[in-house]
């Protein structure tokens, strides 16, 4: 039984995958297995993975079902005591797993969630991303809800927790935040104030593609995932109030409305503003409505 299972979900990203795999092979800590969950790729992903003859590298193919199902498939097949995630276009630095191992031993091997800092790499350069302010770690769930975004590459979680708490299959946007919040509400949390994984921003990365063109259905899926969390997991309501949920949803609407306006997707911006107003979120959305060019409002109303 390896100490770590590293799960990489991938779909038609063989061009990036090689670097991700190499970053795991180059780890200073060597007691790991790597599960590559191929979500129905039609490129040469299969041939690439099978060219590695390290018995710690495992390849699992599934019909295309999106990343939540792929990560759950990895969790079900994982043999490691602790599970880490790596996206196929990102990579680890060589000390990533050894840092987690040392922190886990320092915490007496608890059923817990561990998080490291990350570098963000972009064509214009790189920067360190502080995911948590150490002053506020007495309540990491509240701090996370209000201030930060956890990318899966920064996460390491005891396999017992993930066997009991999985990604919700019907959501492929905000699905990771949905899971991290559920875990933070129930289990201990440890933060490693070091930068051991690299999140790569490029033109085909999911976040950039989502913001390049705002799609109404994706925004609705985002809001549906938030509502699903509060409706189905009452443990969250012990820590997060319904007022906090309303403010959070309103903030997300504002984010997408602003991006749609920047993209000159005025019809989508108008639809989102009206949808937010109908659902009785704050009147700040009315101000966004009034910022739209008047002739656009008349044209698309």
Short mmCIF file of the C-alpha atoms (twelve columns), coordinates in Angstrom:
data_MODEL
# 
_entry.id   MODEL 
# 
loop_
_atom_site.group_PDB 
_atom_site.id 
_atom_site.type_symbol 
_atom_site.label_atom_id 
_atom_site.label_alt_id 
_atom_site.label_comp_id 
_atom_site.label_asym_id 
_atom_site.label_seq_id 
_atom_site.Cartn_x 
_atom_site.Cartn_y 
_atom_site.Cartn_z 
_atom_site.pdbx_PDB_model_num 
ATOM 1   C CA . UNK A 1   0.000   0.000  0.000   1 
ATOM 2   C CA . UNK A 2   1.702   3.251  -1.103  1 
ATOM 3   C CA . UNK A 3   1.632   6.240  1.203   1 
ATOM 4   C CA . UNK A 4   0.331   8.595  -1.507  1 
ATOM 5   C CA . UNK A 5   -2.016  8.162  -4.448  1 
ATOM 6   C CA . UNK A 6   -1.749  10.968 -6.995  1 
ATOM 7   C CA . UNK A 7   -4.806  11.283 -9.273  1 
ATOM 8   C CA . UNK A 8   -4.597  12.976 -12.675 1 
ATOM 9   C CA . UNK A 9   -7.883  13.277 -14.625 1 
ATOM 10  C CA . UNK A 10  -7.218  14.060 -18.270 1 
ATOM 11  C CA . UNK A 11  -9.033  14.579 -21.550 1 
ATOM 12  C CA . UNK A 12  -7.162  15.134 -24.831 1 
ATOM 13  C CA . UNK A 13  -4.193  16.791 -23.140 1 
ATOM 14  C CA . UNK A 14  -1.315  14.542 -24.104 1 
ATOM 15  C CA . UNK A 15  0.655   17.649 -25.088 1 
ATOM 16  C CA . UNK A 16  0.672   18.756 -21.418 1 
ATOM 17  C CA . UNK A 17  0.450   15.396 -19.663 1 
ATOM 18  C CA . UNK A 18  4.071   14.387 -20.153 1 
ATOM 19  C CA . UNK A 19  5.313   17.233 -17.933 1 
ATOM 20  C CA . UNK A 20  2.756   16.418 -15.232 1 
ATOM 21  C CA . UNK A 21  3.795   12.747 -15.160 1 
ATOM 22  C CA . UNK A 22  7.500   13.623 -15.082 1 
ATOM 23  C CA . UNK A 23  6.911   15.913 -12.102 1 
ATOM 24  C CA . UNK A 24  5.553   12.956 -10.132 1 
ATOM 25  C CA . UNK A 25  8.364   10.658 -11.256 1 
ATOM 26  C CA . UNK A 26  10.864  13.291 -10.075 1 
ATOM 27  C CA . UNK A 27  9.511   13.477 -6.522  1 
ATOM 28  C CA . UNK A 28  12.056  13.276 -3.698  1 
ATOM 29  C CA . UNK A 29  9.578   11.097 -1.783  1 
ATOM 30  C CA . UNK A 30  9.097   7.859  -3.721  1 
ATOM 31  C CA . UNK A 31  6.371   5.877  -1.921  1 
ATOM 32  C CA . UNK A 32  3.506   6.789  -4.257  1 
ATOM 33  C CA . UNK A 33  1.281   5.530  -7.028  1 
ATOM 34  C CA . UNK A 34  0.069   7.632  -9.949  1 
ATOM 35  C CA . UNK A 35  -3.431  7.038  -11.321 1 
ATOM 36  C CA . UNK A 36  -4.109  8.625  -14.695 1 
ATOM 37  C CA . UNK A 37  -7.845  8.649  -15.356 1 
ATOM 38  C CA . UNK A 38  -8.389  9.066  -19.091 1 
ATOM 39  C CA . UNK A 39  -11.833 10.597 -19.552 1 
ATOM 40  C CA . UNK A 40  -12.399 9.259  -23.077 1 
ATOM 41  C CA . UNK A 41  -9.465  10.959 -24.841 1 
ATOM 42  C CA . UNK A 42  -9.229  10.625 -28.623 1 
ATOM 43  C CA . UNK A 43  -5.614  11.858 -28.911 1 
ATOM 44  C CA . UNK A 44  -2.488  9.795  -28.095 1 
ATOM 45  C CA . UNK A 45  -2.974  9.911  -24.308 1 
ATOM 46  C CA . UNK A 46  -3.162  6.111  -24.047 1 
ATOM 47  C CA . UNK A 47  0.064   5.554  -26.003 1 
ATOM 48  C CA . UNK A 48  1.873   8.222  -23.989 1 
ATOM 49  C CA . UNK A 49  0.946   6.765  -20.605 1 
ATOM 50  C CA . UNK A 50  1.674   3.199  -21.658 1 
ATOM 51  C CA . UNK A 51  5.180   4.239  -22.716 1 
ATOM 52  C CA . UNK A 52  6.066   4.552  -19.015 1 
ATOM 53  C CA . UNK A 53  7.195   1.254  -17.545 1 
ATOM 54  C CA . UNK A 54  7.246   2.319  -13.910 1 
ATOM 55  C CA . UNK A 55  4.848   -0.058 -12.081 1 
ATOM 56  C CA . UNK A 56  3.701   2.848  -9.886  1 
ATOM 57  C CA . UNK A 57  2.011   4.469  -12.920 1 
ATOM 58  C CA . UNK A 58  -1.525  3.149  -13.497 1 
ATOM 59  C CA . UNK A 59  -3.748  3.952  -16.481 1 
ATOM 60  C CA . UNK A 60  -7.553  3.800  -16.237 1 
ATOM 61  C CA . UNK A 61  -9.781  4.586  -19.213 1 
ATOM 62  C CA . UNK A 62  -13.420 5.638  -18.904 1 
ATOM 63  C CA . UNK A 63  -16.033 6.892  -21.321 1 
ATOM 64  C CA . UNK A 64  -16.198 10.684 -21.301 1 
ATOM 65  C CA . UNK A 65  -18.081 11.727 -18.152 1 
ATOM 66  C CA . UNK A 66  -16.267 14.941 -17.084 1 
ATOM 67  C CA . UNK A 67  -13.815 15.617 -14.287 1 
ATOM 68  C CA . UNK A 68  -15.957 14.951 -11.192 1 
ATOM 69  C CA . UNK A 69  -16.635 11.388 -12.308 1 
ATOM 70  C CA . UNK A 70  -12.987 10.963 -13.344 1 
ATOM 71  C CA . UNK A 71  -11.681 12.091 -9.951  1 
ATOM 72  C CA . UNK A 72  -14.199 9.856  -8.150  1 
ATOM 73  C CA . UNK A 73  -13.010 6.955  -10.306 1 
ATOM 74  C CA . UNK A 74  -9.471  7.706  -9.165  1 
ATOM 75  C CA . UNK A 75  -10.549 7.822  -5.523  1 
ATOM 76  C CA . UNK A 76  -12.321 4.452  -5.836  1 
ATOM 77  C CA . UNK A 77  -9.198  2.853  -7.333  1 
ATOM 78  C CA . UNK A 78  -6.652  4.566  -5.090  1 
ATOM 79  C CA . UNK A 79  -4.609  2.356  -2.760  1 
ATOM 80  C CA . UNK A 80  -2.678  5.104  -1.006  1 
ATOM 81  C CA . UNK A 81  -3.199  6.215  2.565   1 
ATOM 82  C CA . UNK A 82  -3.370  9.843  1.428   1 
ATOM 83  C CA . UNK A 83  -4.721  11.144 -1.869  1 
ATOM 84  C CA . UNK A 84  -3.366  14.090 -3.861  1 
ATOM 85  C CA . UNK A 85  -4.657  15.622 -7.086  1 
ATOM 86  C CA . UNK A 86  -2.815  16.952 -10.109 1 
ATOM 87  C CA . UNK A 87  -4.375  18.412 -13.240 1 
ATOM 88  C CA . UNK A 88  -2.859  17.269 -16.514 1 
ATOM 89  C CA . UNK A 89  -1.634  20.752 -17.487 1 
ATOM 90  C CA . UNK A 90  -0.021  21.531 -14.103 1 
ATOM 91  C CA . UNK A 91  2.972   20.039 -12.318 1 
ATOM 92  C CA . UNK A 92  4.591   19.436 -8.924  1 
ATOM 93  C CA . UNK A 93  7.949   20.675 -7.729  1 
ATOM 94  C CA . UNK A 94  10.252  17.852 -6.483  1 
ATOM 95  C CA . UNK A 95  9.579   18.573 -2.780  1 
ATOM 96  C CA . UNK A 96  5.764   18.471 -3.052  1 
ATOM 97  C CA . UNK A 97  5.118   15.024 -1.583  1 
ATOM 98  C CA . UNK A 98  7.962   15.083 0.965   1 
ATOM 99  C CA . UNK A 99  6.557   18.319 2.394   1 
ATOM 100 C CA . UNK A 100 3.140   16.721 2.759   1 
ATOM 101 C CA . UNK A 101 4.687   13.596 4.297   1 
ATOM 102 C CA . UNK A 102 6.565   15.635 6.922   1 
ATOM 103 C CA . UNK A 103 3.481   17.665 7.808   1 
ATOM 104 C CA . UNK A 104 1.349   14.527 8.092   1 
ATOM 105 C CA . UNK A 105 3.833   12.934 10.484  1 
ATOM 106 C CA . UNK A 106 4.024   16.166 12.460  1 
ATOM 107 C CA . UNK A 107 0.209   16.030 12.849  1 
ATOM 108 C CA . UNK A 108 0.353   12.424 14.142  1 
ATOM 109 C CA . UNK A 109 -1.128  10.984 10.929  1 
ATOM 110 C CA . UNK A 110 -4.625  12.337 11.459  1 
ATOM 111 C CA . UNK A 111 -7.670  11.955 9.268   1 
ATOM 112 C CA . UNK A 112 -7.271  15.498 7.982   1 
ATOM 113 C CA . UNK A 113 -6.995  17.856 5.026   1 
ATOM 114 C CA . UNK A 114 -3.571  19.280 4.151   1 
ATOM 115 C CA . UNK A 115 -2.964  22.234 1.820   1 
ATOM 116 C CA . UNK A 116 0.217   23.712 0.353   1 
ATOM 117 C CA . UNK A 117 0.908   27.030 -1.348  1 
ATOM 118 C CA . UNK A 118 1.264   27.171 -5.131  1 
ATOM 119 C CA . UNK A 119 3.041   29.081 -7.861  1 
ATOM 120 C CA . UNK A 120 0.935   30.485 -10.655 1 
ATOM 121 C CA . UNK A 121 2.754   30.321 -13.980 1 
ATOM 122 C CA . UNK A 122 1.603   32.492 -16.891 1 
ATOM 123 C CA . UNK A 123 3.146   33.645 -20.174 1 
ATOM 124 C CA . UNK A 124 3.892   37.004 -18.529 1 
ATOM 125 C CA . UNK A 125 5.745   35.396 -15.614 1 
ATOM 126 C CA . UNK A 126 5.086   33.592 -12.331 1 
ATOM 127 C CA . UNK A 127 4.018   34.507 -8.811  1 
ATOM 128 C CA . UNK A 128 3.486   32.862 -5.454  1 
ATOM 129 C CA . UNK A 129 -0.124  32.374 -4.366  1 
ATOM 130 C CA . UNK A 130 -0.784  32.544 -0.636  1 
ATOM 131 C CA . UNK A 131 -3.918  30.445 -0.231  1 
ATOM 132 C CA . UNK A 132 -4.399  31.130 3.479   1 
ATOM 133 C CA . UNK A 133 -3.399  33.919 5.829   1 
ATOM 134 C CA . UNK A 134 -1.811  32.199 8.820   1 
ATOM 135 C CA . UNK A 135 -3.461  34.722 11.168  1 
ATOM 136 C CA . UNK A 136 -6.917  33.324 10.314  1 
ATOM 137 C CA . UNK A 137 -6.321  29.587 10.445  1 
ATOM 138 C CA . UNK A 138 -8.341  29.252 13.655  1 
ATOM 139 C CA . UNK A 139 -11.358 29.047 11.341  1 
ATOM 140 C CA . UNK A 140 -10.136 27.921 7.880   1 
ATOM 141 C CA . UNK A 141 -13.639 27.209 6.548   1 
ATOM 142 C CA . UNK A 142 -14.810 30.795 7.066   1 
ATOM 143 C CA . UNK A 143 -11.558 32.179 5.696   1 
ATOM 144 C CA . UNK A 144 -11.795 29.949 2.636   1 
ATOM 145 C CA . UNK A 145 -15.431 30.885 2.037   1 
ATOM 146 C CA . UNK A 146 -14.693 34.596 2.154   1 
ATOM 147 C CA . UNK A 147 -11.206 34.967 0.736   1 
ATOM 148 C CA . UNK A 148 -9.619  32.242 -1.339  1 
ATOM 149 C CA . UNK A 149 -9.871  29.535 -3.987  1 
ATOM 150 C CA . UNK A 150 -8.259  26.140 -3.454  1 
ATOM 151 C CA . UNK A 151 -6.973  24.479 -6.589  1 
ATOM 152 C CA . UNK A 152 -6.890  20.648 -6.456  1 
ATOM 153 C CA . UNK A 153 -3.106  20.536 -6.989  1 
ATOM 154 C CA . UNK A 154 -2.594  22.098 -3.537  1 
ATOM 155 C CA . UNK A 155 -4.669  19.448 -1.730  1 
ATOM 156 C CA . UNK A 156 -3.752  16.246 0.154   1 
ATOM 157 C CA . UNK A 157 -6.479  14.375 2.058   1 
ATOM 158 C CA . UNK A 158 -6.617  11.126 4.045   1 
ATOM 159 C CA . UNK A 159 -8.214  8.436  1.877   1 
ATOM 160 C CA . UNK A 160 -10.811 7.638  4.575   1 
ATOM 161 C CA . UNK A 161 -12.247 11.160 4.176   1 
ATOM 162 C CA . UNK A 162 -12.465 10.920 0.385   1 
ATOM 163 C CA . UNK A 163 -14.038 7.473  0.465   1 
ATOM 164 C CA . UNK A 164 -16.830 9.031  2.538   1 
ATOM 165 C CA . UNK A 165 -16.960 12.428 0.758   1 
ATOM 166 C CA . UNK A 166 -16.689 12.485 -3.020  1 
ATOM 167 C CA . UNK A 167 -17.186 14.993 -5.821  1 
ATOM 168 C CA . UNK A 168 -20.842 15.453 -6.814  1 
ATOM 169 C CA . UNK A 169 -20.999 13.858 -10.312 1 
ATOM 170 C CA . UNK A 170 -23.591 16.226 -11.806 1 
ATOM 171 C CA . UNK A 171 -21.412 19.297 -11.180 1 
ATOM 172 C CA . UNK A 172 -18.293 20.156 -13.160 1 
ATOM 173 C CA . UNK A 173 -18.083 23.779 -12.103 1 
ATOM 174 C CA . UNK A 174 -17.542 24.713 -8.423  1 
ATOM 175 C CA . UNK A 175 -17.426 20.943 -7.813  1 
ATOM 176 C CA . UNK A 176 -14.088 21.106 -5.995  1 
ATOM 177 C CA . UNK A 177 -15.145 24.002 -3.750  1 
ATOM 178 C CA . UNK A 178 -18.323 22.033 -2.911  1 
ATOM 179 C CA . UNK A 179 -16.154 19.147 -1.681  1 
ATOM 180 C CA . UNK A 180 -13.498 21.204 0.128   1 
ATOM 181 C CA . UNK A 181 -16.167 23.070 2.107   1 
ATOM 182 C CA . UNK A 182 -17.804 19.820 3.203   1 
ATOM 183 C CA . UNK A 183 -14.450 18.475 4.355   1 
ATOM 184 C CA . UNK A 184 -13.387 21.680 6.121   1 
ATOM 185 C CA . UNK A 185 -16.678 21.620 8.040   1 
ATOM 186 C CA . UNK A 186 -15.945 18.151 9.413   1 
ATOM 187 C CA . UNK A 187 -12.212 17.465 9.706   1 
ATOM 188 C CA . UNK A 188 -8.948  19.021 10.936  1 
ATOM 189 C CA . UNK A 189 -6.996  21.272 8.578   1 
ATOM 190 C CA . UNK A 190 -3.246  21.851 8.212   1 
ATOM 191 C CA . UNK A 191 -1.537  24.418 6.017   1 
ATOM 192 C CA . UNK A 192 2.012   24.162 4.655   1 
ATOM 193 C CA . UNK A 193 3.354   27.666 4.146   1 
ATOM 194 C CA . UNK A 194 5.516   26.666 1.184   1 
ATOM 195 C CA . UNK A 195 5.066   26.650 -2.602  1 
ATOM 196 C CA . UNK A 196 5.413   23.162 -4.014  1 
ATOM 197 C CA . UNK A 197 3.015   22.921 -6.986  1 
ATOM 198 C CA . UNK A 198 2.630   24.980 -10.144 1 
ATOM 199 C CA . UNK A 199 -0.692  26.038 -11.640 1 
ATOM 200 C CA . UNK A 200 -0.179  26.853 -15.320 1 
ATOM 201 C CA . UNK A 201 -2.368  29.507 -16.959 1 
ATOM 202 C CA . UNK A 202 -2.631  29.142 -20.726 1 
ATOM 203 C CA . UNK A 203 -5.172  29.930 -23.424 1 
ATOM 204 C CA . UNK A 204 -6.821  26.502 -23.309 1 
ATOM 205 C CA . UNK A 205 -7.002  26.235 -19.499 1 
ATOM 206 C CA . UNK A 206 -10.505 25.790 -18.141 1 
ATOM 207 C CA . UNK A 207 -10.685 29.012 -16.104 1 
ATOM 208 C CA . UNK A 208 -9.507  31.213 -18.974 1 
ATOM 209 C CA . UNK A 209 -11.874 29.530 -21.455 1 
ATOM 210 C CA . UNK A 210 -14.810 29.974 -19.060 1 
ATOM 211 C CA . UNK A 211 -14.141 33.708 -18.751 1 
ATOM 212 C CA . UNK A 212 -13.327 34.270 -22.432 1 
ATOM 213 C CA . UNK A 213 -16.947 33.438 -23.243 1 
ATOM 214 C CA . UNK A 214 -19.521 33.617 -20.447 1 
ATOM 215 C CA . UNK A 215 -22.164 30.937 -20.964 1 
ATOM 216 C CA . UNK A 216 -25.553 31.205 -19.293 1 
ATOM 217 C CA . UNK A 217 -25.812 27.473 -18.631 1 
ATOM 218 C CA . UNK A 218 -22.441 27.413 -16.869 1 
ATOM 219 C CA . UNK A 219 -23.442 30.284 -14.614 1 
ATOM 220 C CA . UNK A 220 -26.693 28.503 -13.768 1 
ATOM 221 C CA . UNK A 221 -24.677 25.354 -13.017 1 
ATOM 222 C CA . UNK A 222 -22.427 27.375 -10.713 1 
ATOM 223 C CA . UNK A 223 -25.403 28.741 -8.751  1 
ATOM 224 C CA . UNK A 224 -27.066 25.300 -8.701  1 
ATOM 225 C CA . UNK A 225 -23.954 23.777 -7.116  1 
ATOM 226 C CA . UNK A 226 -23.956 26.396 -4.344  1 
ATOM 227 C CA . UNK A 227 -27.660 25.830 -3.632  1 
ATOM 228 C CA . UNK A 228 -27.133 22.045 -3.684  1 
ATOM 229 C CA . UNK A 229 -24.462 22.314 -0.971  1 
ATOM 230 C CA . UNK A 230 -26.711 24.227 1.406   1 
ATOM 231 C CA . UNK A 231 -29.795 22.128 0.693   1 
ATOM 232 C CA . UNK A 232 -28.205 18.682 1.038   1 
ATOM 233 C CA . UNK A 233 -25.443 19.152 3.626   1 
ATOM 234 C CA . UNK A 234 -26.873 20.758 6.796   1 
ATOM 235 C CA . UNK A 235 -23.460 20.397 8.487   1 
ATOM 236 C CA . UNK A 236 -22.449 23.454 6.430   1 
ATOM 237 C CA . UNK A 237 -25.249 25.521 7.989   1 
ATOM 238 C CA . UNK A 238 -23.589 25.161 11.386  1 
ATOM 239 C CA . UNK A 239 -20.764 27.322 10.031  1 
ATOM 240 C CA . UNK A 240 -22.169 29.334 7.107   1 
ATOM 241 C CA . UNK A 241 -25.406 31.293 7.325   1 
ATOM 242 C CA . UNK A 242 -28.026 31.691 4.612   1 
ATOM 243 C CA . UNK A 243 -27.169 35.397 4.513   1 
ATOM 244 C CA . UNK A 244 -23.552 34.459 3.748   1 
ATOM 245 C CA . UNK A 245 -24.816 32.223 0.958   1 
ATOM 246 C CA . UNK A 246 -26.937 35.030 -0.537  1 
ATOM 247 C CA . UNK A 247 -24.005 37.448 -0.454  1 
ATOM 248 C CA . UNK A 248 -21.713 34.855 -2.015  1 
ATOM 249 C CA . UNK A 249 -24.128 34.115 -4.867  1 
ATOM 250 C CA . UNK A 250 -24.618 37.820 -5.467  1 
ATOM 251 C CA . UNK A 251 -20.845 38.280 -5.675  1 
ATOM 252 C CA . UNK A 252 -20.627 35.500 -8.262  1 
ATOM 253 C CA . UNK A 253 -23.403 37.023 -10.334 1 
ATOM 254 C CA . UNK A 254 -21.551 40.335 -10.268 1 
ATOM 255 C CA . UNK A 255 -18.357 38.623 -11.390 1 
ATOM 256 C CA . UNK A 256 -19.999 36.956 -14.401 1 
ATOM 257 C CA . UNK A 257 -22.023 40.054 -15.305 1 
ATOM 258 C CA . UNK A 258 -18.893 42.182 -15.236 1 
ATOM 259 C CA . UNK A 259 -17.012 39.676 -17.407 1 
ATOM 260 C CA . UNK A 260 -19.901 39.487 -19.895 1 
ATOM 261 C CA . UNK A 261 -19.861 43.280 -20.179 1 
ATOM 262 C CA . UNK A 262 -16.080 43.288 -20.739 1 
ATOM 263 C CA . UNK A 263 -16.581 40.626 -23.425 1 
ATOM 264 C CA . UNK A 264 -19.368 42.764 -24.973 1 
ATOM 265 C CA . UNK A 265 -21.782 39.875 -24.382 1 
ATOM 266 C CA . UNK A 266 -24.516 42.362 -23.562 1 
ATOM 267 C CA . UNK A 267 -27.379 39.927 -24.078 1 
ATOM 268 C CA . UNK A 268 -25.861 37.476 -21.568 1 
ATOM 269 C CA . UNK A 269 -25.139 40.329 -19.130 1 
ATOM 270 C CA . UNK A 270 -28.753 41.477 -19.339 1 
ATOM 271 C CA . UNK A 271 -30.097 37.947 -18.835 1 
ATOM 272 C CA . UNK A 272 -27.879 37.427 -15.789 1 
ATOM 273 C CA . UNK A 273 -28.878 40.754 -14.250 1 
ATOM 274 C CA . UNK A 274 -32.583 39.983 -14.676 1 
ATOM 275 C CA . UNK A 275 -32.108 36.446 -13.369 1 
ATOM 276 C CA . UNK A 276 -30.327 37.779 -10.279 1 
ATOM 277 C CA . UNK A 277 -33.025 40.394 -9.646  1 
ATOM 278 C CA . UNK A 278 -35.848 37.876 -10.077 1 
ATOM 279 C CA . UNK A 279 -34.155 35.626 -7.534  1 
ATOM 280 C CA . UNK A 280 -34.160 38.514 -5.035  1 
ATOM 281 C CA . UNK A 281 -30.442 38.961 -4.596  1 
ATOM 282 C CA . UNK A 282 -29.064 42.371 -3.687  1 
ATOM 283 C CA . UNK A 283 -29.915 45.513 -5.608  1 
ATOM 284 C CA . UNK A 284 -26.281 46.045 -6.544  1 
ATOM 285 C CA . UNK A 285 -27.265 44.114 -9.655  1 
ATOM 286 C CA . UNK A 286 -29.593 46.969 -10.595 1 
ATOM 287 C CA . UNK A 287 -26.578 49.273 -10.759 1 
ATOM 288 C CA . UNK A 288 -24.892 46.828 -13.135 1 
ATOM 289 C CA . UNK A 289 -28.052 46.853 -15.244 1 
ATOM 290 C CA . UNK A 290 -27.953 50.647 -15.477 1 
ATOM 291 C CA . UNK A 291 -24.321 50.537 -16.621 1 
ATOM 292 C CA . UNK A 292 -25.309 48.709 -19.802 1 
ATOM 293 C CA . UNK A 293 -25.572 50.924 -22.898 1 
ATOM 294 C CA . UNK A 294 -29.218 52.009 -23.208 1 
ATOM 295 C CA . UNK A 295 -29.529 50.966 -26.857 1 
ATOM 296 C CA . UNK A 296 -28.329 47.489 -25.892 1 
ATOM 297 C CA . UNK A 297 -31.023 47.206 -23.206 1 
ATOM 298 C CA . UNK A 298 -33.700 48.206 -25.727 1 
ATOM 299 C CA . UNK A 299 -32.367 45.797 -28.325 1 
ATOM 300 C CA . UNK A 300 -32.172 42.727 -26.105 1 
ATOM 301 C CA . UNK A 301 -34.975 43.305 -23.604 1 
# 
